[in-house]
């Protein structure tokens, strides 16, 4: 019998924590939405923030908002109603959106690293190198790459044969749990998916690393300590987000299959689906002086 729906196990192993987890995730989700919307609003309203770095940041905030929308609402419904089913089509759509926006976020962080590299290494040519057209092309490339990879991976996974009542040992339709629920052998498909993840996650991280190699070389040549600190401070927020984002992604998708643990995977997944999207507006609002000043000015006007 062809599978029409899946059962998401999620947090059913912790029945006493269902309600506390619901309120925790719900409040975190509200803060994530409010923070990202506020950040996008600040950037759009203040002309001095109409620069490539903040353009990429506003797109990243939008992508993070869509990314959480693909996962968290369904998770909240499952927690409060204990109806853990998701349709076959709904599972495929959720995976496509999750991987698409996740891949887009990786590419956007790469574009932001390239922008910081041009700003520090080529300050006199920065305006000519990072035009509005170039920024739009980078964003388009990020989205096309993210969703193309997502479409290919999702297609390969859902061409597998699923039969009977299939249980997914996760709180959303992630790749590995869905593959484990298939009836057919999937070693070849797992290899293909690993290669695509390798390209998106590790490829974008290596490009960011290359950008920072050039940045560090340039900063090293600055004679004054104050100048070095000023140059490096423009990268601090970006570096913080990169460490958390790629740290979680590589732990889940690039480690050997034999080291996978269900509870560890769920815990890490909570980090990059719930906590990390909140980290983006918080880090850039608190650590970035321009955004901080724009926020204070906006709040001052309201008061």
N, C-alpha and C positions, 0 to 999 in steps of 0.2 A: 504494500500500500504506500502510495506516495505521501511524503510528509507534507502536511498543510500548515503546521505550526511547530514551534520549539518551546521547550520549558526552560526558562532562565532560573537557575538555582540561586544565583546572587548571594544574598545574606541570610538565606533561610536556615543556615546552620546556627544562626544566632537569633532565635525567636524573641528573646527578652530585649534585644537591642534594636528591634525593628523601628519602634517609635522614636527613640533617641536618635538613631541614625537618620530617620526621615527629617527631623527638625534640624539636625546638623547640616545635612546636605541641602535642605531647602534654604536655610539662612545663607549658607556659602554660595549657593546659586544666585540668590537675590543680590548679594554683595558683588558677585562676579558681573552680573548684568549691569548693576548700577555703576560699578567702577569702569567698565569698558565703555558704556554709553557716555558717562561723564568725561572720560578721556577723549573720546571722539568729538564730543561737543566743544570741549576746550580748544582742541586743535583747529576745529573748523571756524570758531568765532574769533580767534586771536591771530591777526595777520602776521605777527612776528614768529608764529609757529608754522607758517606756510613754507616749510623747507622740506627737502627730500627725507630727512631722518624722521620727521613727525608725520609726513605723508605715509611712509612705510608703517609707522607705529599705529596710525589710525586704521589702516587696512588690516594690520595684525589684530587689533582689538575687535574689528568686525568679524574676522575669521574665527577668532577665539569664541566670540559670542555664538556664532553658528555651530561651531564645534561642540560646545556644551549643550546646545539645543538638541543636537542629534542623539544625545545619550541621557542626560540627567532627568528630563521630564518623565521618560518611560521608567527610569529607575525609581523615581519618587512614587509613581503610581503603583509600581510593584511592591514597594515597601509598605504603603498605606492600605492597599487592598488585598495584598497577598495573592493576586492573580498574576502569576509569573509567566504567562504565555505570551508569545509574540509570533505573528504570522510569518510564513516562509518569505513572502514578499517584503514584509516589514523588516525582517532580519537583514535581507539583502540590501535594502535601502539604507538602513542604519549603518551597516558596514561601509557602504559606498560613501556616505556623507562623512562618517568618522575618519576614514582613511584619506578622503579627498581634502578635507580641511586640515587634517594632521599633516599631510604632505605639503600642503600650501604653507602652513606655519613654518615648516622646516626651510622651505625655499625663501620665505619672506625674511627669516632670520639671516639667511645667507646674503640676501640683497642688502639688509641693514649692515652686515659686516663689510660688504663691498663699499657701501656709502661712507662708513667711518674710515675705511682705508683711503678713499679718495680725498676725504676732508682733511686728514692728517698728513698724508704723503704728497698730495698734490693740491695744496690750499689755494694757490694762485689760479689754477685751472679748474677748480671745483665746480664753479657755476656753469662752465662750458661742458664739463664732463657729465654732470648730474642735472640735466635739463628735465623739464616736465615730461617730454617725450620719452627720454631714457627711463625715467621712473615708472611711467605707465607701461612701458615694454617689459620691465623687470617684474612688475606685479602680474601682468598678463602671463608671462612665462611661468611664474610661480604657480598660478592657479591652473593653467593648462597642464603643467607637469604633474602637479598633485592629483588632479582628477583623472588624468589619463592613466597614471599608475594605479589609482584606486579602481577605475573601471576594469582594467586588466586583471588585477588581483581578485576582485569580487566575482568577475565572470569565471575565472578558473575555479574558485572555491565552490560556487553554486552550480557548477556542472557535475560535481560529485553526486553520488547516489545517497539519498537519505531515506531511511525506511523505518516504519514503526514510530513509537513515541520517543522522540529524541530530546535528550536533556543536554543543555549547555551549561557547563560548570563555570558560569561567570554571570555578571549582572548586566552585560550587554553583548552584542554579537561581535566579539573580537575574532581575529583570524584563527588562532590556535585552538580555542575551545570549539569553534564551529567545525573545523577540520577533524577534530577528535570525535565529533558526533556522526561523522559519515560512515556508511557501511563499507565503502570500497577502499582499496589500497590507495594511499595518497602520498607516497614518498616522493614521486616526481613532482607533484604539485607543491609540496612543501619546499622542495629545492627551488622551484621557480619563484615562489613567494619570498623565500629568503633572499634570493638574488635581487628582486625588486626592492625589498626593504633595505638591503645592503646599499643599493644605489641611492635611494632617497635619504635615508638616515645618515649613513656613513659618508656618502658622497657630499651632501650639503655640509656636514660637520668638517670635512677635510677642506672644503672651499673656505669656510669661515676661519679655520686654523691658518690657512695660507694668507688670508687677509691680515690676520693678527701677527703673522711673522713679519710682514712688511711694516705694519704699524709699530711693532716693538723696535725694529731697526731704525725707523724714523725718529721715534721718541728718544732712543738711545743717543742720537746725534744732537738733541737739543741741549745747549750748554747749561741752562739754569735749572735748578731743581723745581722751582715754581712753574716753569714752562712745561716740564715733564709731568708734573701733577695735573696741570690744567688740561693737557692733551689726553692723559690717561683717564681723567674724570669723565670725559665725554663718552667713554666706552664702558664705564663701570656698570651702568644699568643693563646694557646689552649683554655683557659678560655674565651677569647674574642670571638672567633669563636663560641664556644658552646652557649654562652648567646644569640647571634643573631640568630644562626641556630635553636635552640630548642625553642626560644621565638616565632619566626614566625610560626614554625611548630605546636606548641601547640595551638597558637591562632587560627589557621585555622582548625585544625583537632580534637582538644580535647575539644573545647568549646561547650556548648549546642546549638542545632539547632535553638532554638527560638531567639538566640542573633545574628544570621547571618544577615549581611547587605551586599548587593551586592557591593556597592562602597567601603566599608571597606575591603571586601575580595579581590577585585581587587588591591587595594592599597598595602595590605600586600603581595599579590601574587607577585606584582612587586618587592617588597623588597627581597623575598627569591628566585625569579627566575632570577633577573637581578643584584641586588646590592650585595647580599650575596656571590655569586660565585666570584665577584671581591674582596670582603673583604679578602678572604683566602690568595691570594698571597701578597696583600698589607700588611696585619697584620704580616705575617711571614717574609716578606722582611724587614720591618721597625723595628719590635720589637725583632726579633731574631738576636743576634750578629753574630752567625756563618754564617747565610745566608747573612746578611748585609756585612760582611767582604768578603765572596766569591764573592758577586756581585760587590763590590768595586774593588777587585783584577781583576775580569774579565773585567770590564770596563777600568781599568788602562792599561791592556794589549792591548785592542783594541785601546785606545788613543795613 
